[in-house]
Amino acid sequence: MSIWVVVADSAKARILMAEKPGMELSEIEVLNHPEGRLHEQELTTDLPGRTFDSVGEGRHTMSSSVDPKKQEMIKFARQVTDHLEVGRATGRFEKLYLIAAPAFLGHLREHLSASLQRIVMGSLDKNLVAQDETMVRAQLPDYL
């Protein structure tokens, strides 16, 4: 029974695995999203447009409904959950734990399929993506 632990933030997702409950974790895959580390100014190529008020002579900038940084986070969350769905469908794991930076964890949860939601055994809203496997394992239940 393979258990996957996803440790992620908006720019990197590490997939760790334990062959059986209680075993140590080993890293099996890393998904990178360098755009997640860029500043908002680097993600936009142009300034927002300007528009006139419908009444009067005022002018103001137009803004998008989702800022570019958040849009990149959503895009990467979809990429990660799509990758997890392929792993689940091909029988690579039976249980799943999610550990992610708080904002990113919300986006991951939002994009999980019903099939993945059923096998999520737990989640933790901490950014441990830079920590080693031993430190990540210490944050999980003794018996996965």
C-alpha positions as CSV (number, residue, x, y, z in Angstrom):
1,M,0.0,0.0,0.0
2,S,1.8,3.1,-1.2
3,I,1.2,6.4,0.5
4,W,2.0,9.7,-1.2
5,V,2.8,12.9,0.7
6,V,2.7,16.1,-1.3
7,V,4.7,19.0,0.1
8,A,4.1,22.2,-1.9
9,D,4.0,25.9,-2.2
10,S,3.2,28.1,-5.2
11,A,6.5,27.3,-7.0
12,K,7.4,23.7,-6.1
13,A,5.6,20.5,-5.3
14,R,7.6,17.5,-3.9
15,I,6.0,14.1,-3.9
16,L,7.3,11.9,-1.2
17,M,6.3,8.2,-0.7
18,A,6.2,5.6,2.0
19,E,5.7,2.0,0.9
20,K,3.8,1.1,4.1
21,P,2.3,2.9,7.1
22,G,5.0,3.9,9.6
23,M,7.9,3.8,7.1
24,E,10.3,6.7,6.3
25,L,9.5,8.9,3.3
26,S,11.6,9.1,0.1
27,E,11.3,11.7,-2.6
28,I,10.0,10.3,-5.9
29,E,9.1,13.4,-7.9
30,V,9.4,17.1,-8.0
31,L,7.2,19.5,-10.0
32,N,8.5,23.0,-10.5
33,H,6.6,26.1,-11.4
34,P,9.2,29.0,-11.6
35,E,6.5,31.5,-12.4
36,G,5.3,31.1,-8.8
37,R,8.4,32.8,-7.6
38,L,8.1,35.9,-9.9
39,H,6.9,39.2,-8.7
40,E,3.6,40.5,-10.0
41,Q,5.4,43.1,-12.1
42,E,7.3,40.3,-13.9
43,L,4.1,38.4,-14.6
44,T,2.4,41.3,-16.4
45,T,3.7,42.6,-19.6
46,D,1.8,45.9,-19.7
47,L,0.2,48.4,-17.4
48,P,-3.6,48.2,-17.0
49,G,-5.7,50.1,-19.4
50,R,-7.4,53.3,-18.6
51,T,-11.1,54.1,-18.9
52,F,-13.4,57.1,-18.5
53,D,-16.2,57.1,-15.9
54,S,-19.6,56.6,-17.4
55,V,-20.7,59.9,-15.8
56,G,-18.5,62.9,-15.4
57,E,-14.9,63.4,-16.6
58,G,-13.0,61.1,-14.2
59,R,-10.4,58.5,-15.5
60,H,-9.1,55.5,-13.7
61,T,-7.2,52.3,-14.4
62,M,-9.0,49.1,-15.2
63,S,-8.0,46.1,-13.1
64,S,-8.4,42.4,-13.7
65,S,-10.6,40.3,-11.5
66,V,-7.7,38.0,-10.4
67,D,-4.2,39.3,-9.9
68,P,-1.4,37.5,-12.0
69,K,0.3,36.0,-8.9
70,K,-2.9,34.3,-7.7
71,Q,-3.6,33.2,-11.3
72,E,-0.2,31.4,-11.4
73,M,-0.9,29.8,-8.1
74,I,-4.2,28.5,-9.4
75,K,-2.6,27.2,-12.6
76,F,0.1,25.3,-10.6
77,A,-2.5,23.9,-8.2
78,R,-4.4,22.5,-11.2
79,Q,-1.1,21.0,-12.6
80,V,-0.4,19.3,-9.3
81,T,-3.9,17.9,-8.8
82,D,-3.9,16.7,-12.4
83,H,-0.6,14.9,-11.8
84,L,-2.0,13.3,-8.6
85,E,-5.1,12.2,-10.4
86,V,-3.0,10.3,-13.0
87,G,-1.0,8.7,-10.1
88,R,-4.2,7.6,-8.4
89,A,-5.8,6.3,-11.6
90,T,-2.8,4.2,-12.4
91,G,-2.6,2.7,-8.9
92,R,0.6,4.3,-7.9
93,F,-0.8,5.2,-4.4
94,E,-3.8,4.4,-2.2
95,K,-3.5,7.2,0.4
96,L,-2.6,10.8,0.2
97,Y,-1.4,13.5,2.6
98,L,-1.2,17.2,1.7
99,I,1.2,19.6,3.3
100,A,1.3,23.1,1.7
101,A,1.6,26.7,2.4
102,P,-1.8,27.9,3.6
103,A,-3.0,29.8,0.5
104,F,-1.7,27.1,-1.8
105,L,-3.4,24.3,0.2
106,G,-6.7,26.0,-0.3
107,H,-6.2,26.0,-4.1
108,L,-5.1,22.3,-4.0
109,R,-8.2,21.3,-2.1
110,E,-10.4,23.3,-4.5
111,H,-9.1,21.4,-7.5
112,L,-9.1,17.8,-6.0
113,S,-11.4,15.4,-7.8
114,A,-13.9,13.5,-5.8
115,S,-11.8,10.4,-6.2
116,L,-8.7,12.2,-4.7
117,Q,-10.8,13.7,-1.9
118,R,-11.8,10.3,-0.7
119,I,-8.2,9.1,-0.3
120,V,-6.8,12.3,1.4
121,M,-6.0,11.0,4.9
122,G,-4.9,14.4,6.2
123,S,-3.6,17.8,5.5
124,L,-1.4,20.4,7.1
125,D,-1.2,24.1,6.3
126,K,2.6,24.6,6.7
127,N,5.2,25.5,4.1
128,L,7.7,22.6,4.5
129,V,8.8,22.4,0.9
130,A,12.4,23.2,1.7
131,Q,12.6,20.8,4.6
132,D,14.1,17.3,4.4
133,E,12.1,14.1,4.5
134,T,12.8,13.5,8.2
135,M,11.4,16.9,9.1
136,V,8.3,16.4,6.9
137,R,7.8,12.9,8.4
138,A,7.9,14.3,11.9
139,Q,4.8,16.5,11.0
140,L,2.7,13.4,10.1
141,P,1.0,10.8,12.2
142,D,3.2,8.0,13.4
143,Y,1.1,5.5,11.6
144,L,0.3,6.9,8.2
